[in-house]
Amino acid sequence: MTGSRDTDRFGRWAERVAALFLALKGYRTLARRFRSPSGEIDLIARRGRLVVYVEVKARRGAQERAEVRDRQRRRIRRAAEHFLKLRPELSSCDQRFDVVLIRPGAFPTHLKDAWRD
């Protein structure tokens, strides 16, 4: 299971890089790897009155695709709803779904408002 462990380690590294990248852009991390019964959100961040649910896509090569499929979007949406139930003070904030693409040796790519439900 070395490959699985390496993949997990790579994913965690990418999430740390994404959190740092967003912090440099003025976002404050509220949660990492937020888990709910319906799904997981890699990062939840806030900047002012905006709460951002971030899917981190870690890719080893430049040619690898970084899409978020419909089924995954629905799970992230349900997890976001669960997060807001736990943090009702944030329910009046604007909400957005972003993707941060991480590739070794490349500057992170931040896709704001990557999808809407």
Chimera marker file (.cmm) of the C-alpha trace (Angstrom):
<marker_set name="trace">
<marker id="1" x="0.000" y="0.000" z="0.000" r="1" g="1" b="0" radius="0.5"/>
<marker id="2" x="2.942" y="2.292" z="-0.414" r="1" g="1" b="0" radius="0.5"/>
<marker id="3" x="1.357" y="3.908" z="-3.475" r="1" g="1" b="0" radius="0.5"/>
<marker id="4" x="-1.794" y="4.760" z="-1.532" r="1" g="1" b="0" radius="0.5"/>
<marker id="5" x="0.249" y="6.229" z="1.311" r="1" g="1" b="0" radius="0.5"/>
<marker id="6" x="2.292" y="8.306" z="-1.143" r="1" g="1" b="0" radius="0.5"/>
<marker id="7" x="-0.880" y="9.541" z="-2.816" r="1" g="1" b="0" radius="0.5"/>
<marker id="8" x="-2.364" y="10.530" z="0.540" r="1" g="1" b="0" radius="0.5"/>
<marker id="9" x="0.846" y="12.310" z="1.536" r="1" g="1" b="0" radius="0.5"/>
<marker id="10" x="0.892" y="14.144" z="-1.805" r="1" g="1" b="0" radius="0.5"/>
<marker id="11" x="-2.741" y="15.196" z="-1.310" r="1" g="1" b="0" radius="0.5"/>
<marker id="12" x="-2.087" y="16.501" z="2.193" r="1" g="1" b="0" radius="0.5"/>
<marker id="13" x="0.941" y="18.423" z="0.928" r="1" g="1" b="0" radius="0.5"/>
<marker id="14" x="-1.197" y="19.971" z="-1.824" r="1" g="1" b="0" radius="0.5"/>
<marker id="15" x="-3.844" y="21.001" z="0.716" r="1" g="1" b="0" radius="0.5"/>
<marker id="16" x="-1.197" y="22.716" z="2.872" r="1" g="1" b="0" radius="0.5"/>
<marker id="17" x="0.168" y="24.530" z="-0.177" r="1" g="1" b="0" radius="0.5"/>
<marker id="18" x="-3.360" y="25.593" z="-1.186" r="1" g="1" b="0" radius="0.5"/>
<marker id="19" x="-4.119" y="26.870" z="2.334" r="1" g="1" b="0" radius="0.5"/>
<marker id="20" x="-0.893" y="28.877" z="2.382" r="1" g="1" b="0" radius="0.5"/>
<marker id="21" x="-1.573" y="30.217" z="-1.107" r="1" g="1" b="0" radius="0.5"/>
<marker id="22" x="-5.059" y="31.339" z="-0.090" r="1" g="1" b="0" radius="0.5"/>
<marker id="23" x="-3.721" y="32.879" z="3.138" r="1" g="1" b="0" radius="0.5"/>
<marker id="24" x="-1.343" y="34.983" z="1.058" r="1" g="1" b="0" radius="0.5"/>
<marker id="25" x="-4.395" y="36.165" z="-0.895" r="1" g="1" b="0" radius="0.5"/>
<marker id="26" x="-6.160" y="37.246" z="2.301" r="1" g="1" b="0" radius="0.5"/>
<marker id="27" x="-8.264" y="34.161" z="3.063" r="1" g="1" b="0" radius="0.5"/>
<marker id="28" x="-8.432" y="32.701" z="6.562" r="1" g="1" b="0" radius="0.5"/>
<marker id="29" x="-8.785" y="28.933" z="6.784" r="1" g="1" b="0" radius="0.5"/>
<marker id="30" x="-11.823" y="27.894" z="8.811" r="1" g="1" b="0" radius="0.5"/>
<marker id="31" x="-11.512" y="24.133" z="8.300" r="1" g="1" b="0" radius="0.5"/>
<marker id="32" x="-9.349" y="21.549" z="6.580" r="1" g="1" b="0" radius="0.5"/>
<marker id="33" x="-10.675" y="18.200" z="5.435" r="1" g="1" b="0" radius="0.5"/>
<marker id="34" x="-14.119" y="18.975" z="6.815" r="1" g="1" b="0" radius="0.5"/>
<marker id="35" x="-16.069" y="15.736" z="6.955" r="1" g="1" b="0" radius="0.5"/>
<marker id="36" x="-19.809" y="15.360" z="7.109" r="1" g="1" b="0" radius="0.5"/>
<marker id="37" x="-22.056" y="12.322" z="6.635" r="1" g="1" b="0" radius="0.5"/>
<marker id="38" x="-22.564" y="13.346" z="2.998" r="1" g="1" b="0" radius="0.5"/>
<marker id="39" x="-19.023" y="14.242" z="1.957" r="1" g="1" b="0" radius="0.5"/>
<marker id="40" x="-15.747" y="16.027" z="2.541" r="1" g="1" b="0" radius="0.5"/>
<marker id="41" x="-14.507" y="19.519" z="1.724" r="1" g="1" b="0" radius="0.5"/>
<marker id="42" x="-10.752" y="19.938" z="1.386" r="1" g="1" b="0" radius="0.5"/>
<marker id="43" x="-10.631" y="23.534" z="2.642" r="1" g="1" b="0" radius="0.5"/>
<marker id="44" x="-13.133" y="26.053" z="3.899" r="1" g="1" b="0" radius="0.5"/>
<marker id="45" x="-11.871" y="29.610" z="3.960" r="1" g="1" b="0" radius="0.5"/>
<marker id="46" x="-13.211" y="33.055" z="4.603" r="1" g="1" b="0" radius="0.5"/>
<marker id="47" x="-12.348" y="36.514" z="3.365" r="1" g="1" b="0" radius="0.5"/>
<marker id="48" x="-14.566" y="39.250" z="4.717" r="1" g="1" b="0" radius="0.5"/>
<marker id="49" x="-18.196" y="38.279" z="4.150" r="1" g="1" b="0" radius="0.5"/>
<marker id="50" x="-17.318" y="35.486" z="1.718" r="1" g="1" b="0" radius="0.5"/>
<marker id="51" x="-17.088" y="31.819" z="2.682" r="1" g="1" b="0" radius="0.5"/>
<marker id="52" x="-15.306" y="29.686" z="0.103" r="1" g="1" b="0" radius="0.5"/>
<marker id="53" x="-15.506" y="25.899" z="-0.157" r="1" g="1" b="0" radius="0.5"/>
<marker id="54" x="-12.338" y="24.764" z="-1.876" r="1" g="1" b="0" radius="0.5"/>
<marker id="55" x="-11.667" y="21.542" z="-3.739" r="1" g="1" b="0" radius="0.5"/>
<marker id="56" x="-7.914" y="21.027" z="-4.008" r="1" g="1" b="0" radius="0.5"/>
<marker id="57" x="-6.800" y="19.158" z="-7.102" r="1" g="1" b="0" radius="0.5"/>
<marker id="58" x="-3.252" y="17.845" z="-6.827" r="1" g="1" b="0" radius="0.5"/>
<marker id="59" x="-1.746" y="16.715" z="-10.096" r="1" g="1" b="0" radius="0.5"/>
<marker id="60" x="1.733" y="15.362" z="-10.671" r="1" g="1" b="0" radius="0.5"/>
<marker id="61" x="1.793" y="16.185" z="-14.368" r="1" g="1" b="0" radius="0.5"/>
<marker id="62" x="0.762" y="19.147" z="-16.492" r="1" g="1" b="0" radius="0.5"/>
<marker id="63" x="-1.442" y="17.001" z="-18.729" r="1" g="1" b="0" radius="0.5"/>
<marker id="64" x="-3.641" y="15.558" z="-15.989" r="1" g="1" b="0" radius="0.5"/>
<marker id="65" x="-7.205" y="16.857" z="-15.918" r="1" g="1" b="0" radius="0.5"/>
<marker id="66" x="-8.538" y="18.668" z="-12.869" r="1" g="1" b="0" radius="0.5"/>
<marker id="67" x="-12.282" y="18.604" z="-13.198" r="1" g="1" b="0" radius="0.5"/>
<marker id="68" x="-14.863" y="18.282" z="-10.433" r="1" g="1" b="0" radius="0.5"/>
<marker id="69" x="-17.593" y="15.893" z="-11.524" r="1" g="1" b="0" radius="0.5"/>
<marker id="70" x="-21.303" y="16.488" z="-10.884" r="1" g="1" b="0" radius="0.5"/>
<marker id="71" x="-21.539" y="13.780" z="-8.238" r="1" g="1" b="0" radius="0.5"/>
<marker id="72" x="-18.603" y="15.265" z="-6.322" r="1" g="1" b="0" radius="0.5"/>
<marker id="73" x="-20.112" y="18.748" z="-6.623" r="1" g="1" b="0" radius="0.5"/>
<marker id="74" x="-23.336" y="17.499" z="-5.055" r="1" g="1" b="0" radius="0.5"/>
<marker id="75" x="-21.434" y="15.891" z="-2.172" r="1" g="1" b="0" radius="0.5"/>
<marker id="76" x="-19.470" y="19.081" z="-1.567" r="1" g="1" b="0" radius="0.5"/>
<marker id="77" x="-22.698" y="21.119" z="-1.657" r="1" g="1" b="0" radius="0.5"/>
<marker id="78" x="-24.322" y="18.855" z="0.936" r="1" g="1" b="0" radius="0.5"/>
<marker id="79" x="-21.194" y="19.011" z="3.109" r="1" g="1" b="0" radius="0.5"/>
<marker id="80" x="-21.268" y="22.827" z="2.830" r="1" g="1" b="0" radius="0.5"/>
<marker id="81" x="-24.896" y="22.840" z="3.996" r="1" g="1" b="0" radius="0.5"/>
<marker id="82" x="-23.886" y="20.662" z="6.944" r="1" g="1" b="0" radius="0.5"/>
<marker id="83" x="-21.005" y="23.040" z="7.773" r="1" g="1" b="0" radius="0.5"/>
<marker id="84" x="-23.403" y="25.994" z="7.818" r="1" g="1" b="0" radius="0.5"/>
<marker id="85" x="-25.684" y="24.159" z="10.235" r="1" g="1" b="0" radius="0.5"/>
<marker id="86" x="-22.707" y="23.847" z="12.578" r="1" g="1" b="0" radius="0.5"/>
<marker id="87" x="-21.681" y="27.486" z="12.021" r="1" g="1" b="0" radius="0.5"/>
<marker id="88" x="-24.999" y="29.375" z="11.643" r="1" g="1" b="0" radius="0.5"/>
<marker id="89" x="-23.245" y="32.728" z="12.135" r="1" g="1" b="0" radius="0.5"/>
<marker id="90" x="-21.794" y="32.246" z="8.639" r="1" g="1" b="0" radius="0.5"/>
<marker id="91" x="-25.127" y="31.593" z="6.907" r="1" g="1" b="0" radius="0.5"/>
<marker id="92" x="-25.570" y="35.280" z="6.066" r="1" g="1" b="0" radius="0.5"/>
<marker id="93" x="-22.200" y="35.353" z="4.261" r="1" g="1" b="0" radius="0.5"/>
<marker id="94" x="-21.852" y="34.962" z="0.515" r="1" g="1" b="0" radius="0.5"/>
<marker id="95" x="-20.910" y="31.421" z="-0.504" r="1" g="1" b="0" radius="0.5"/>
<marker id="96" x="-18.661" y="30.286" z="-3.341" r="1" g="1" b="0" radius="0.5"/>
<marker id="97" x="-17.165" y="27.041" z="-4.641" r="1" g="1" b="0" radius="0.5"/>
<marker id="98" x="-13.551" y="27.276" z="-5.801" r="1" g="1" b="0" radius="0.5"/>
<marker id="99" x="-10.866" y="24.918" z="-7.053" r="1" g="1" b="0" radius="0.5"/>
<marker id="100" x="-7.162" y="25.277" z="-6.379" r="1" g="1" b="0" radius="0.5"/>
<marker id="101" x="-4.966" y="23.298" z="-8.728" r="1" g="1" b="0" radius="0.5"/>
<marker id="102" x="-1.569" y="22.296" z="-7.325" r="1" g="1" b="0" radius="0.5"/>
<marker id="103" x="1.239" y="20.913" z="-9.477" r="1" g="1" b="0" radius="0.5"/>
<marker id="104" x="4.823" y="20.444" z="-8.281" r="1" g="1" b="0" radius="0.5"/>
<marker id="105" x="7.099" y="23.104" z="-9.695" r="1" g="1" b="0" radius="0.5"/>
<marker id="106" x="4.207" y="25.330" z="-10.809" r="1" g="1" b="0" radius="0.5"/>
<marker id="107" x="2.456" y="28.268" z="-9.190" r="1" g="1" b="0" radius="0.5"/>
<marker id="108" x="-0.988" y="27.270" z="-7.811" r="1" g="1" b="0" radius="0.5"/>
<marker id="109" x="-3.992" y="28.030" z="-9.989" r="1" g="1" b="0" radius="0.5"/>
<marker id="110" x="-7.059" y="29.454" z="-8.221" r="1" g="1" b="0" radius="0.5"/>
<marker id="111" x="-10.306" y="28.946" z="-10.120" r="1" g="1" b="0" radius="0.5"/>
<marker id="112" x="-12.796" y="31.224" z="-8.398" r="1" g="1" b="0" radius="0.5"/>
<marker id="113" x="-16.482" y="30.376" z="-8.607" r="1" g="1" b="0" radius="0.5"/>
<marker id="114" x="-15.576" y="27.118" z="-10.343" r="1" g="1" b="0" radius="0.5"/>
<marker id="115" x="-19.214" y="25.983" z="-10.359" r="1" g="1" b="0" radius="0.5"/>
<marker id="116" x="-22.679" y="26.951" z="-9.204" r="1" g="1" b="0" radius="0.5"/>
<marker id="117" x="-25.510" y="24.774" z="-8.013" r="1" g="1" b="0" radius="0.5"/>
<link id1="1" id2="2" r="1" g="1" b="0" radius="0.2"/>
<link id1="2" id2="3" r="1" g="1" b="0" radius="0.2"/>
<link id1="3" id2="4" r="1" g="1" b="0" radius="0.2"/>
<link id1="4" id2="5" r="1" g="1" b="0" radius="0.2"/>
<link id1="5" id2="6" r="1" g="1" b="0" radius="0.2"/>
<link id1="6" id2="7" r="1" g="1" b="0" radius="0.2"/>
<link id1="7" id2="8" r="1" g="1" b="0" radius="0.2"/>
<link id1="8" id2="9" r="1" g="1" b="0" radius="0.2"/>
<link id1="9" id2="10" r="1" g="1" b="0" radius="0.2"/>
<link id1="10" id2="11" r="1" g="1" b="0" radius="0.2"/>
<link id1="11" id2="12" r="1" g="1" b="0" radius="0.2"/>
<link id1="12" id2="13" r="1" g="1" b="0" radius="0.2"/>
<link id1="13" id2="14" r="1" g="1" b="0" radius="0.2"/>
<link id1="14" id2="15" r="1" g="1" b="0" radius="0.2"/>
<link id1="15" id2="16" r="1" g="1" b="0" radius="0.2"/>
<link id1="16" id2="17" r="1" g="1" b="0" radius="0.2"/>
<link id1="17" id2="18" r="1" g="1" b="0" radius="0.2"/>
<link id1="18" id2="19" r="1" g="1" b="0" radius="0.2"/>
<link id1="19" id2="20" r="1" g="1" b="0" radius="0.2"/>
<link id1="20" id2="21" r="1" g="1" b="0" radius="0.2"/>
<link id1="21" id2="22" r="1" g="1" b="0" radius="0.2"/>
<link id1="22" id2="23" r="1" g="1" b="0" radius="0.2"/>
<link id1="23" id2="24" r="1" g="1" b="0" radius="0.2"/>
<link id1="24" id2="25" r="1" g="1" b="0" radius="0.2"/>
<link id1="25" id2="26" r="1" g="1" b="0" radius="0.2"/>
<link id1="26" id2="27" r="1" g="1" b="0" radius="0.2"/>
<link id1="27" id2="28" r="1" g="1" b="0" radius="0.2"/>
<link id1="28" id2="29" r="1" g="1" b="0" radius="0.2"/>
<link id1="29" id2="30" r="1" g="1" b="0" radius="0.2"/>
<link id1="30" id2="31" r="1" g="1" b="0" radius="0.2"/>
<link id1="31" id2="32" r="1" g="1" b="0" radius="0.2"/>
<link id1="32" id2="33" r="1" g="1" b="0" radius="0.2"/>
<link id1="33" id2="34" r="1" g="1" b="0" radius="0.2"/>
<link id1="34" id2="35" r="1" g="1" b="0" radius="0.2"/>
<link id1="35" id2="36" r="1" g="1" b="0" radius="0.2"/>
<link id1="36" id2="37" r="1" g="1" b="0" radius="0.2"/>
<link id1="37" id2="38" r="1" g="1" b="0" radius="0.2"/>
<link id1="38" id2="39" r="1" g="1" b="0" radius="0.2"/>
<link id1="39" id2="40" r="1" g="1" b="0" radius="0.2"/>
<link id1="40" id2="41" r="1" g="1" b="0" radius="0.2"/>
<link id1="41" id2="42" r="1" g="1" b="0" radius="0.2"/>
<link id1="42" id2="43" r="1" g="1" b="0" radius="0.2"/>
<link id1="43" id2="44" r="1" g="1" b="0" radius="0.2"/>
<link id1="44" id2="45" r="1" g="1" b="0" radius="0.2"/>
<link id1="45" id2="46" r="1" g="1" b="0" radius="0.2"/>
<link id1="46" id2="47" r="1" g="1" b="0" radius="0.2"/>
<link id1="47" id2="48" r="1" g="1" b="0" radius="0.2"/>
<link id1="48" id2="49" r="1" g="1" b="0" radius="0.2"/>
<link id1="49" id2="50" r="1" g="1" b="0" radius="0.2"/>
<link id1="50" id2="51" r="1" g="1" b="0" radius="0.2"/>
<link id1="51" id2="52" r="1" g="1" b="0" radius="0.2"/>
<link id1="52" id2="53" r="1" g="1" b="0" radius="0.2"/>
<link id1="53" id2="54" r="1" g="1" b="0" radius="0.2"/>
<link id1="54" id2="55" r="1" g="1" b="0" radius="0.2"/>
<link id1="55" id2="56" r="1" g="1" b="0" radius="0.2"/>
<link id1="56" id2="57" r="1" g="1" b="0" radius="0.2"/>
<link id1="57" id2="58" r="1" g="1" b="0" radius="0.2"/>
<link id1="58" id2="59" r="1" g="1" b="0" radius="0.2"/>
<link id1="59" id2="60" r="1" g="1" b="0" radius="0.2"/>
<link id1="60" id2="61" r="1" g="1" b="0" radius="0.2"/>
<link id1="61" id2="62" r="1" g="1" b="0" radius="0.2"/>
<link id1="62" id2="63" r="1" g="1" b="0" radius="0.2"/>
<link id1="63" id2="64" r="1" g="1" b="0" radius="0.2"/>
<link id1="64" id2="65" r="1" g="1" b="0" radius="0.2"/>
<link id1="65" id2="66" r="1" g="1" b="0" radius="0.2"/>
<link id1="66" id2="67" r="1" g="1" b="0" radius="0.2"/>
<link id1="67" id2="68" r="1" g="1" b="0" radius="0.2"/>
<link id1="68" id2="69" r="1" g="1" b="0" radius="0.2"/>
<link id1="69" id2="70" r="1" g="1" b="0" radius="0.2"/>
<link id1="70" id2="71" r="1" g="1" b="0" radius="0.2"/>
<link id1="71" id2="72" r="1" g="1" b="0" radius="0.2"/>
<link id1="72" id2="73" r="1" g="1" b="0" radius="0.2"/>
<link id1="73" id2="74" r="1" g="1" b="0" radius="0.2"/>
<link id1="74" id2="75" r="1" g="1" b="0" radius="0.2"/>
<link id1="75" id2="76" r="1" g="1" b="0" radius="0.2"/>
<link id1="76" id2="77" r="1" g="1" b="0" radius="0.2"/>
<link id1="77" id2="78" r="1" g="1" b="0" radius="0.2"/>
<link id1="78" id2="79" r="1" g="1" b="0" radius="0.2"/>
<link id1="79" id2="80" r="1" g="1" b="0" radius="0.2"/>
<link id1="80" id2="81" r="1" g="1" b="0" radius="0.2"/>
<link id1="81" id2="82" r="1" g="1" b="0" radius="0.2"/>
<link id1="82" id2="83" r="1" g="1" b="0" radius="0.2"/>
<link id1="83" id2="84" r="1" g="1" b="0" radius="0.2"/>
<link id1="84" id2="85" r="1" g="1" b="0" radius="0.2"/>
<link id1="85" id2="86" r="1" g="1" b="0" radius="0.2"/>
<link id1="86" id2="87" r="1" g="1" b="0" radius="0.2"/>
<link id1="87" id2="88" r="1" g="1" b="0" radius="0.2"/>
<link id1="88" id2="89" r="1" g="1" b="0" radius="0.2"/>
<link id1="89" id2="90" r="1" g="1" b="0" radius="0.2"/>
<link id1="90" id2="91" r="1" g="1" b="0" radius="0.2"/>
<link id1="91" id2="92" r="1" g="1" b="0" radius="0.2"/>
<link id1="92" id2="93" r="1" g="1" b="0" radius="0.2"/>
<link id1="93" id2="94" r="1" g="1" b="0" radius="0.2"/>
<link id1="94" id2="95" r="1" g="1" b="0" radius="0.2"/>
<link id1="95" id2="96" r="1" g="1" b="0" radius="0.2"/>
<link id1="96" id2="97" r="1" g="1" b="0" radius="0.2"/>
<link id1="97" id2="98" r="1" g="1" b="0" radius="0.2"/>
<link id1="98" id2="99" r="1" g="1" b="0" radius="0.2"/>
<link id1="99" id2="100" r="1" g="1" b="0" radius="0.2"/>
<link id1="100" id2="101" r="1" g="1" b="0" radius="0.2"/>
<link id1="101" id2="102" r="1" g="1" b="0" radius="0.2"/>
<link id1="102" id2="103" r="1" g="1" b="0" radius="0.2"/>
<link id1="103" id2="104" r="1" g="1" b="0" radius="0.2"/>
<link id1="104" id2="105" r="1" g="1" b="0" radius="0.2"/>
<link id1="105" id2="106" r="1" g="1" b="0" radius="0.2"/>
<link id1="106" id2="107" r="1" g="1" b="0" radius="0.2"/>
<link id1="107" id2="108" r="1" g="1" b="0" radius="0.2"/>
<link id1="108" id2="109" r="1" g="1" b="0" radius="0.2"/>
<link id1="109" id2="110" r="1" g="1" b="0" radius="0.2"/>
<link id1="110" id2="111" r="1" g="1" b="0" radius="0.2"/>
<link id1="111" id2="112" r="1" g="1" b="0" radius="0.2"/>
<link id1="112" id2="113" r="1" g="1" b="0" radius="0.2"/>
<link id1="113" id2="114" r="1" g="1" b="0" radius="0.2"/>
<link id1="114" id2="115" r="1" g="1" b="0" radius="0.2"/>
<link id1="115" id2="116" r="1" g="1" b="0" radius="0.2"/>
<link id1="116" id2="117" r="1" g="1" b="0" radius="0.2"/>
</marker_set>
